[in-house]
Amino acid sequence: SEGVLPGTRIGTIQANDIDSHPHLTYSFLKGGNPLNAFSIDKFSGVLSMATKLDREEGDRYKLLISASDGAHKVDTSVDVIVEDINDCAPVFDRQVYTGAFSSNMSLPAAVVQVKAVDNDVGKNGKVKYSLLGSDIGYVDANGTVYIN
């Protein structure tokens, strides 16, 4: 997930060689480590995070990795999918909303529509509305403000 800290182990690449010596070494191919966000242990193949990722900047990374015994090499790819955490706050599309009410409206009465968006995905990006510090009305799931 995008909350994983640098240094966290995320997996292991393992190649097999029928020769026992020399030992295999692992490395990224040119262009195979997007944003230099990952590290690989040269001898164990352990993949770790080198930097913290932000899913809102990229949700999938393709790593290109080589294993070599010094004489032969084999390449593979690994897809890393970044899961979302709830790290973005909702933002209203306007700073001020103006509603209208007249005395001949029946209650509850819709007085204004508000809208906020959250850059997270799935349940983390779902916006829930409420009126704070007031019991004169409510906001429905669509952002319509009503007065009682």
Disulfide bonds with the S-S distance in Angstrom:
none
